[in-house]
Amino acid sequence: MLNRRVIVLGGVASLAAPPSWGANTFTIPFAVASGRLIVKLSIGENPEVPFVLDTGASFMGIKEDLAALYKLPEVRQIQLKGITGASQSVNVFRCTNVNFDGGLPIKQVDMVGLRDAIAAGAISAALLTASKCTLSFEAQAIVLNGAAEPGPDYTKIAAKFIKESPAASRRIVIPVRVGQGWLNALIDTGSKPELQISQQAASRLKLLEAYPNFKTFTSKDTFGNAYTRKVIRVKDVSYGAAAFKETYVSVLDEQARLPAEFDAIIGFRHLHQFDYGFDGESFAYLKKNKHFVETTPLDTTLTP
């Protein structure tokens, strides 16, 4: 699986804009496997294959061996930069006539070649930000081009839809309160931990002083470069009207360099406890679902 915290230093085409969909509404089912959201799609006349929905990625990707099997044209090379600052040249493949399970047609999209992935490829947040949409873990479905607002039981939150480069996919950032402080957090369905916070933001909030007991884990970026996470158990983490009384937070070391647009990353272990709506412009909508628990059960292993 590719590391989500990767930015594009060259251009990669995004999903088609909503005007090409007209007034059509598309419902794309997804499955949850090993803490990942899996959607199915086909490229050209080839059979459907599973792709990971990875909203933390600023690009879409396809396994290089699958691109070779499909004889996809290589259109250029770009540089990708990982969370530790290391960069690497990767191939970009042109995919035409992409069809998602649920009928969503994409005439053409460029995908970067992935050497290490747990599925056939990865779909970025462009799937959620190209139009108004909802994502429900209750229904296990994404609805595109739907209602402007998902309903009164959702909390409306001001969101930022960001790009690190002109051609990168837009990603979704929302405010998160930790104790009495605030963070700008990336919604990252491709990351497993609850909430990861940059060392600078953690220092500003004095988290390690307030919670001195931690366990340290080593992770690797896209290119195998190591960085560490200090995992602590903190009180009062809230997303809009929904608050965790006590939950886990990871403090990243100085090797992990988050872009200026956000200083935290929300991973699957928090994300799957909410259903979502996005208007693609200014707002996100959240409501607690059946998975929500106010206090994260104590995990003595703290497996990343």
N, C-alpha and C positions, 0 to 999 in steps of 0.2 A: 504494500500500500504506500502510495506517495505521501510524503509529509505535507500536511495541509498548509503550513505557514511558508508558502513560497510565493514570490512575486515575479511577474513577467517583466523582463527588461527589454523585450522586443514585442512585436505586434502579433496577436492571435485573435482571429475573428470570434465574435460572440454569437449567441443565439439570435435568430431572426427577431425583429421588432414586432410588436403586436399588430400593426396595420396589416401585415400579411396574413394574420389569422382572422381578420374581419371581426364579426360579432360572435364567433364560435367560442364556446366554453369547452375546455378539455379537462377530463378527470384522469389523472395518471396514478395508478395504484403503486404502492411501494411495499416492500417487506423489510423487516428488521432482522438482521443476522449479525451476531457477534458485535453488537453496538454500532452497526452501520446501517444506513438507509440504502436499500437496493431498488433501483428502477430498471426496467427492461427496455431495450431499444434495438432497432435493426438499422443497418447501414447498407444502402443499396438493396440488392436482391438477397443479401445474406440473412441467415436466421437471427432471431432475437438473442441478445446476450445481456448479462447483468452488468450494470454500471453502478458505481457508488455515487450517491448524491453528496457532494463534498462542498458545502457552502463556504468553507474556509479557503478554498483554492481560488486563485485569480485567473485560472485557465481551465480548459477542458482537456482531458487526456485520454489516450488509448494505448493499450499495450503494444509495444513495437512488434512483437511476433504476430499479433492479430492484424496490425496494419500491413505487415508483409504478406500474410495469408490472403487478405482482401485486395492486395495489390493497390493500396491507396497511394496516390501521388505525393511525393515529398516536395513541398513547395519552398521551404527555406529552413534555416536554422536560427535559433534565438538563444539568448542567455537567460537562464533561470537562476535566481538567487535564493538560497535557503535561509532559515532562521538565524544561523550562526554567521551569515555574511558571505559564505562560500558560494561561488557561482559555477555553472556548468553549461556547456553548449548542448542543446537537445534538438532533435528533428521535429518539424511541424508537418502534419499530414492533412490533406484536404479530404473531408468526408462530404459526400453528396447524398441527397435523398435519405435523410435520417428520420426515422419514424419511431416515436415513443409508444409504448404500450398505453393505450388510451386514445391513440389517434393523432397526437400532436405531430405535424409534419415540419421538418426543418430542411429547407432546400439545400443549404450549404453551411458548413461550419469547419473551421480548422481546429485540430487537436494536436497537442504536443505528444511526443512519443514517451511512454513510460516504460522503464526497465523493470520496475518492481511495483506490482499492484496486486491486491487481493481479489480484484474482479477484472472484467475486460477493459475497464476504463473508469474515468471519473467525470461527473457532470458538476459544473461550478454553480455558484449562486445565480448565474444568469437565468437559470430556469425559473427562479422565484422573483426576479426583479425586472423581467422583460414586460410584465403586465401586472395587474392586480391579481392576487392569488391567496389561497389559504393552504395550510399544511396541517393535517390532522393526524395525530398518533392514535386517536380513538378510531377513526375510519380507515387509517393507513392509506391515505390518498392525498394527492395534491390537486387542487382545482385552480386552473389558470383562466384568466379573463372572466372571472366571476364577479360577485357583488363588490361594490366599492368598499364597504365595511362589513366584517363578518358577523356582527351582531352585538347587542347590548351587554352580553355577558363577558365580552372581551375588554381588557384594559388597553386603552389607547396610549401609545408611547411614541414620543418624537424619536425618529430614527435618522441615521445618516446612511446614504447609499454611495459608497466610495469606490474610486479606482486609483491604483498606484501608477498606472500608465494609461495613455489614451485608448489603447486597444484591449486592455484587460477587462475581465468581467467585473461588474459592480458587485461589491460585497456589502453585507448588512451589519451596521454597528448600532447598538442600543446602550442607553445608560444603565448602570448597575450600581446599587448602593451596597457598600460593605461597611458595616458599622455606621459611623457618621460621615464617611467619605464616599465620593462618587468616582466611578471609572467609566470609560468608554470601552465597551466589550464587543468583540467580533462574534457573530453567530456562526459556529463552526461545527456542522454536523459530521465532519470527518475526524474530529478529535474526541477522544474518549473521556478524559478527566472532566470533573465538574466545572471548575473555573480556574484558569491559569492567569496569573498576574505578573506583569513585568517587575523586575527588581526595583526600578525607579519608583513605580507606583506603590509597591509594597512598603518601600522606605518612607514615602510621603504619608502613608496611612499608619506607619509604625506597627505593621502586622507581626513581624517576628519578635518585636519587643512585647507586644500584647499576648502573643501565643508562642512562647519559646520552645515548646515541645514539637519536634517535627521528625519526619523520616525523609531521607534523601534518595532519589531515584535518578538514574542516568538514562537519558533519551538520546536519539540520534536524528539529525535532520535528513533531508532528502539525499544528501551526498555522503552520509555516514559520519558526519562530524558530531561529536558528543557535546551535550549540555546537560545540566542537572536541574531537578525540580525539588524544592523543599515542600513537602506536603504537611499542611497544618489543618487543624479542625477549628473553625471560627463560628462566631455567632452573628446573626442578623445580616443575611445576604438577601436582597430583595430585587425583584424584577417587576416594576410597576406595583400593583396592589398585592402581588404574591410574594411572601417572604419565607425564607428558610430560617428556622430558629437556630439550627446548627448544621453545618455542612463542611465538606472538605474544600480546601483551596490549595493550589500549587503556586509557589513563588519561583519564578524562573531565575536562573543565574544570569550573570552579565554577558555570557556568550549568546544568549537568546535575545535577538534584536527585533522588537516589534516595530512596525511602521509608525509614523507620527500620528496617524489617524485613529489608532486605538492602543490601549495599554493593558488590555485583558482579552482572554479568549474563553467563550462559553462552550463547553464540550457536551457530548451526547448525554452524559449522566445527569446533567441539569436539563438539557434541551428536551429530552423525551417526556418530561413531566408537564409539558405545556402543549397546547395547540396554538397555531399562529395564523395571522393574516398580514399581508404586506401590500401597500398601495403602490410600490415602486418609485415613490417620489419623496414622501416626508414622514410616513408613519408606519409603525409596526403595531400589531394587536396580539395580546397574549391572554390566554385563560388556562387555569389549572385543569389537568385532565385526571383520569383515574390513577395514573402513575405517581401523582404528586404526594410527597411526604414532607412534612415540615422539618423533621429531623432525620438527616441521613444516617442510616444504621451504621454503627461502629464497625469498621473493617480493620481488623488487626493486621492483615497482610498488606493493605494499601497497594494492591496490585495496580500498576499504571494502566 
